[in-house]
Amino acid sequence: MAMLDWNNYRRQVVAGVGEIGKLTPDTVKGYATLSGAGAKTGHLDAKTRELIALAVAISLRCDGCITVHAAEAKKHGASEAELAEALGVAISVNAGAALVYSTRAHEAFREA
């Protein structure tokens, strides 16, 4: 059983962004410029950029980003094994961040 109809959700997100673009076109143009800037360097291929974006989307807990970048990663030839590795990186980094912030909480507790 699927958690979500990701294709339908992706269409809804794209439509919603289109509506925001009508209200504030410069904001969406600015986002598009920023989003495309990394692709212009030519150092990473599109598949790698999409797998990175997907790992970041997981860290940010952004379902809209997940559906868009999952589809783009697949479109650019990412395999399930590559996806699993990217997801493993996201899981690891999030666990590491929790560990680092735990030291901050411990310090705050000790100083209280």
Secondary structure, 3 states (H helix, E strand, C coil): CCCCCHHHHHHHHHHHHHHHHHHCHHHHHHHHHHHHHHHHCCCCCHHHHHHHHHHHHHHHCCHHHHHHHHHHHHHCCCCHHHHHHHHHHHHHHHHHHHHHHHHHHHHHHHHC
